């Protein structure tokens, strides 16, 4: 697992033909075996499933980057050689492997944290293990397999984002809001997928949030009208960070004015991959992105009051 560039990546394809097609998958874990390290510098490694994206890196990489951008992955740190522990790939992997049982193959992708090639590590496919926990039918069907639900204060609005691994007879989602944890009000409704075994992403914007700390509840309603509370997320909107970016479009050198010291700046590409990250030291920050390709990027300022995202264009 190494390449002659700044991002090391690889994928392993597992034969799952031995799992009965009627099985009910409850957990998918991977145990990496690191057989060679150029040195013992710790290296963060991301793992995610890319089932369905068979083929060379041209097919694997976009699928992996999509999962990395949405938090759909697990990770571990490589230091030395050896057989590492088992790492669960999460509910999305369970649903994908369940759908692939008849196909007989399941894939995972590995990506190093932008490591120079002189620090390479090698994970050997033939001695890396996939552990699958499954039971006999009938499967216990959950109306929703929820992966995540987050609330972020952004430009004095609250962005609500959630991801599902599967849906069964799901008509719609309802978003409810409360300030005291007792009295809830409905602020939105989003159509569900009815039935799905794919990872699906949803969002809703509350453009008139409450001041201070509030709580959002995600509720799911079946086709038959039966509802179930899924989870809660809290957010605090006491103020907002205002900043400007210029020039925009630019040839790669941008200035960010107005953000506060100790705020974090994170810049990502359209796939969600972080290309730049630092902490603000003063009210004006100059950033050099001339090594990036032409295209659209997103500048995110993270403070105690929330997250603000703005789009920039590089055109050299």
C-alpha positions as CSV (number, residue, x, y, z in Angstrom):
1,X,0.0,0.0,0.0
2,X,2.0,2.9,-1.2
3,X,2.2,5.2,-4.1
4,X,4.6,7.8,-5.3
5,X,2.6,10.9,-4.4
6,X,1.3,12.7,-1.4
7,X,-1.8,10.6,-0.8
8,X,-1.3,6.9,-0.3
9,X,-4.4,4.8,-0.9
10,X,-5.3,1.2,-1.5
11,X,-8.2,-1.2,-1.5
12,X,-8.9,-4.8,-0.6
13,X,-11.6,-7.0,-2.0
14,X,-12.9,-9.8,0.3
15,X,-14.7,-12.9,-0.9
16,X,-17.9,-13.2,1.1
17,X,-19.4,-16.2,-0.8
18,X,-19.2,-18.3,2.4
19,X,-21.8,-16.2,4.2
20,X,-25.4,-17.6,3.6
21,X,-27.4,-15.2,1.5
22,X,-30.3,-15.4,4.1
23,X,-28.0,-14.1,6.9
24,X,-28.7,-11.0,8.9
25,X,-25.6,-8.9,9.1
26,X,-25.2,-7.1,12.5
27,X,-21.5,-6.0,12.4
28,X,-18.6,-5.7,10.0
29,X,-15.1,-5.3,11.3
30,X,-11.6,-5.2,9.7
31,X,-8.3,-6.2,11.2
32,X,-5.4,-4.7,9.3
33,X,-2.0,-6.5,9.2
34,X,0.9,-4.0,8.7
35,X,3.9,-5.9,7.4
36,X,6.3,-3.1,6.5
37,X,7.0,0.4,7.8
38,X,9.6,2.8,6.4
39,X,9.9,4.3,9.9
40,X,7.9,4.5,13.1
41,X,6.3,7.9,12.5
42,X,2.6,7.6,13.6
43,X,0.3,7.6,10.6
44,X,-3.4,8.2,10.8
45,X,-5.2,5.8,8.4
46,X,-8.8,6.0,7.3
47,X,-10.9,3.0,6.4
48,X,-14.2,2.9,4.7
49,X,-16.3,0.5,2.5
50,X,-16.4,1.1,-1.2
51,X,-18.6,-1.8,-2.3
52,X,-20.0,-1.2,-5.7
53,X,-17.1,0.9,-6.9
54,X,-15.1,-1.9,-8.4
55,X,-12.1,-1.2,-10.6
56,X,-9.0,1.0,-10.6
57,X,-8.4,4.1,-8.5
58,X,-10.5,6.2,-10.9
59,X,-13.6,4.4,-9.5
60,X,-12.4,3.8,-6.0
61,X,-11.1,7.3,-5.0
62,X,-14.4,9.3,-5.6
63,X,-16.3,6.7,-3.5
64,X,-13.8,6.9,-0.7
65,X,-13.6,10.7,-0.7
66,X,-17.4,10.9,-0.6
67,X,-17.4,8.8,2.6
68,X,-14.5,10.7,4.1
69,X,-16.3,14.0,3.5
70,X,-19.5,12.8,5.3
71,X,-17.7,11.2,8.2
72,X,-18.6,7.7,7.0
73,X,-15.4,5.9,8.0
74,X,-13.4,4.5,10.8
75,X,-9.7,5.1,11.5
76,X,-6.6,3.8,13.3
77,X,-3.0,4.9,13.7
78,X,-0.1,2.9,12.3
79,X,3.2,3.1,14.2
80,X,4.9,-0.3,13.9
81,X,4.4,-3.6,12.0
82,X,2.0,-6.2,13.3
83,X,-1.6,-7.4,13.4
84,X,-3.8,-4.6,14.7
85,X,-7.2,-4.9,16.4
86,X,-10.6,-5.1,14.8
87,X,-12.2,-1.9,13.7
88,X,-16.0,-1.7,13.1
89,X,-17.0,-0.1,9.8
90,X,-20.4,1.0,11.1
91,X,-24.0,0.6,10.1
92,X,-23.5,1.7,6.5
93,X,-21.1,-1.2,6.0
94,X,-23.6,-3.6,7.6
95,X,-26.3,-2.6,5.1
96,X,-24.0,-2.6,2.1
97,X,-22.6,-6.1,2.9
98,X,-26.1,-7.3,3.4
99,X,-27.0,-6.1,-0.1
100,X,-23.8,-7.7,-1.5
101,X,-24.4,-11.2,-0.1
102,X,-25.6,-12.6,-3.4
103,X,-22.8,-10.9,-5.2
104,X,-20.0,-12.6,-3.2
105,X,-17.6,-9.6,-2.8
106,X,-17.1,-6.8,-0.4
107,X,-14.5,-4.0,-0.7
108,X,-12.8,-1.6,1.8
109,X,-10.5,1.3,1.0
110,X,-7.5,2.6,3.0
111,X,-6.1,6.1,2.8
112,X,-3.1,7.6,4.6
113,X,-3.2,11.1,6.0
114,X,-1.2,12.8,3.2
115,X,2.0,11.1,4.0
116,X,5.2,11.6,1.9
117,X,6.3,8.5,0.1
118,X,9.5,8.2,2.2
119,X,7.3,7.3,5.3
120,X,5.3,4.6,3.6
121,X,3.6,1.7,5.4
122,X,2.5,-1.5,3.7
123,X,-0.8,-3.3,4.7
124,X,-0.8,-6.9,3.3
125,X,-4.2,-7.9,1.9
126,X,-3.7,-11.7,2.2
127,X,-3.3,-11.4,6.0
128,X,-5.8,-8.7,6.7
129,X,-9.0,-10.1,8.1
130,X,-12.7,-9.2,7.7
131,X,-14.9,-10.3,10.6
132,X,-18.6,-10.4,9.9
133,X,-21.2,-11.0,12.7
134,X,-24.5,-12.3,11.4
135,X,-27.5,-14.3,12.6
136,X,-30.2,-16.4,11.1
137,X,-33.4,-15.0,9.5
138,X,-35.8,-13.5,10.0
139,X,-33.9,-10.3,10.3
140,X,-35.1,-7.7,12.8
141,X,-36.1,-4.9,10.5
142,X,-35.5,-1.4,11.9
143,X,-37.5,1.4,10.2
144,X,-34.3,3.6,10.2
145,X,-30.6,2.8,10.7
146,X,-29.3,6.2,11.6
147,X,-25.6,6.9,11.3
148,X,-25.5,10.5,12.5
149,X,-27.5,13.6,13.3
150,X,-25.8,17.0,13.8
151,X,-26.8,20.6,14.3
152,X,-24.5,23.4,13.4
153,X,-24.9,27.2,13.8
154,X,-24.0,28.8,10.4
155,X,-24.5,32.4,9.5
156,X,-27.1,32.8,12.3
157,X,-29.0,29.8,10.9
158,X,-28.9,26.2,12.1
159,X,-28.0,23.5,9.6
160,X,-29.4,20.1,10.5
161,X,-27.6,17.2,8.8
162,X,-28.3,13.5,9.1
163,X,-27.3,10.3,7.4
164,X,-29.1,6.9,7.2
165,X,-27.7,3.5,6.4
166,X,-31.1,2.0,5.5
167,X,-34.8,2.8,5.6
168,X,-37.9,0.6,5.6
169,X,-41.4,1.9,4.9
170,X,-40.2,5.4,5.9
171,X,-42.6,8.1,4.8
172,X,-40.9,11.2,6.2
173,X,-38.7,12.8,8.9
174,X,-39.9,15.6,11.2
175,X,-37.6,18.1,12.9
176,X,-38.7,19.4,16.2
177,X,-37.1,22.1,18.4
178,X,-37.1,22.9,22.1
179,X,-35.4,25.3,24.5
180,X,-36.3,23.5,27.8
181,X,-36.3,19.8,26.8
182,X,-40.1,19.6,27.5
183,X,-42.0,21.7,25.1
184,X,-41.3,20.9,21.4
185,X,-42.4,22.7,18.3
186,X,-42.2,21.3,14.7
187,X,-39.9,23.4,12.5
188,X,-39.6,21.2,9.4
189,X,-40.5,18.0,7.5
190,X,-38.4,16.1,5.0
191,X,-39.6,13.3,2.7
192,X,-38.0,9.9,3.3
193,X,-36.9,7.3,0.8
194,X,-39.5,4.7,1.8
195,X,-37.2,1.7,1.3
196,X,-33.4,1.9,0.8
197,X,-30.3,0.0,1.6
198,X,-28.0,2.8,0.5
199,X,-26.3,5.5,2.6
200,X,-28.5,8.6,2.2
201,X,-27.8,12.2,3.3
202,X,-30.4,14.7,4.4
203,X,-30.3,18.3,5.5
204,X,-32.7,21.0,6.7
205,X,-32.1,24.7,7.6
206,X,-33.8,26.4,10.5
207,X,-33.5,30.1,9.4
208,X,-35.0,31.4,12.6
209,X,-33.2,29.6,15.4
210,X,-33.7,30.3,19.1
211,X,-31.0,32.3,20.8
212,X,-28.8,30.5,23.3
213,X,-28.8,26.7,23.5
214,X,-31.6,24.7,21.9
215,X,-32.2,21.1,21.1
216,X,-33.4,19.5,17.9
217,X,-35.2,16.1,17.8
218,X,-35.3,14.0,14.7
219,X,-38.5,11.9,14.3
220,X,-39.4,9.3,11.8
221,X,-42.9,8.4,10.5
222,X,-43.8,5.1,8.8
223,X,-46.1,4.8,5.8
224,X,-48.8,3.6,8.2
225,X,-48.5,6.8,10.3
226,X,-46.6,5.3,13.2
227,X,-43.9,7.7,14.5
228,X,-40.7,7.1,16.4
229,X,-38.2,9.6,18.0
230,X,-34.7,8.8,16.7
231,X,-32.2,11.1,18.4
232,X,-31.4,14.6,19.8
233,X,-28.8,17.2,18.9
234,X,-27.9,20.4,20.7
235,X,-26.6,23.7,19.4
236,X,-25.7,27.2,20.7
237,X,-26.2,30.3,18.6
238,X,-25.3,33.3,20.7
239,X,-23.7,35.3,18.0
240,X,-21.9,34.9,14.7
241,X,-18.5,35.4,13.1
242,X,-18.4,37.7,10.2
243,X,-15.5,37.5,7.7
244,X,-14.7,38.5,4.2
245,X,-12.6,36.8,1.5
246,X,-10.9,38.7,-1.3
247,X,-10.2,38.5,-4.1
248,X,-12.8,36.0,-5.1
249,X,-12.3,34.6,-7.7
250,X,-8.6,34.6,-7.2
251,X,-5.4,33.1,-8.7
252,X,-4.7,31.3,-5.4
253,X,-3.7,34.0,-2.9
254,X,-6.6,35.0,-0.7
255,X,-7.0,37.2,2.3
256,X,-9.5,36.5,5.1
257,X,-10.5,39.5,7.1
258,X,-12.7,39.9,10.2
259,X,-12.4,36.5,11.8
260,X,-11.4,36.4,15.4
261,X,-8.1,35.0,16.9
262,X,-8.2,31.4,18.0
263,X,-11.0,30.6,15.4
264,X,-10.1,27.7,13.1
265,X,-9.9,28.0,9.3
266,X,-10.6,24.8,7.3
267,X,-10.6,24.8,3.5
268,X,-12.0,21.8,1.6
269,X,-12.5,20.8,-2.0
270,X,-15.9,19.9,-3.5
271,X,-15.4,16.3,-2.3
272,X,-14.9,17.4,1.3
273,X,-11.2,16.7,1.4
274,X,-9.3,19.1,3.7
275,X,-6.6,20.9,1.7
276,X,-5.7,23.5,4.3
277,X,-6.2,24.0,8.0
278,X,-4.8,26.5,10.6
279,X,-5.8,28.6,13.6
280,X,-6.3,32.3,13.2
281,X,-3.7,34.5,14.8
282,X,-5.0,38.0,14.0
283,X,-7.8,39.7,12.2
284,X,-6.2,39.4,8.7
285,X,-4.8,36.1,7.3
286,X,-3.2,35.6,3.9
287,X,-3.4,32.1,2.5
288,X,-1.5,30.6,-0.4
289,X,-3.5,28.1,-2.4
290,X,-1.6,28.4,-5.7
291,X,-0.7,24.7,-5.5
292,X,-4.4,23.8,-5.9
293,X,-6.2,23.1,-9.2
294,X,-8.7,25.6,-10.7
295,X,-12.1,25.0,-9.2
296,X,-14.5,25.6,-6.3
297,X,-13.4,25.4,-2.7
298,X,-15.1,26.0,0.6
299,X,-13.7,28.1,3.4
300,X,-15.0,27.3,6.9
301,X,-14.5,29.4,10.0
302,X,-15.2,27.4,13.2
303,X,-15.7,29.3,16.5
304,X,-17.4,28.8,19.8
305,X,-20.6,30.3,18.2
306,X,-20.8,27.9,15.3
307,X,-19.6,27.4,11.8
308,X,-19.7,29.7,8.8
309,X,-19.0,28.4,5.3
310,X,-18.2,30.5,2.2
311,X,-17.4,29.4,-1.3
312,X,-14.3,30.6,-3.2
313,X,-13.2,30.0,-6.8
314,X,-9.6,29.6,-7.9
315,X,-9.0,30.5,-11.5
316,X,-5.3,30.8,-12.5
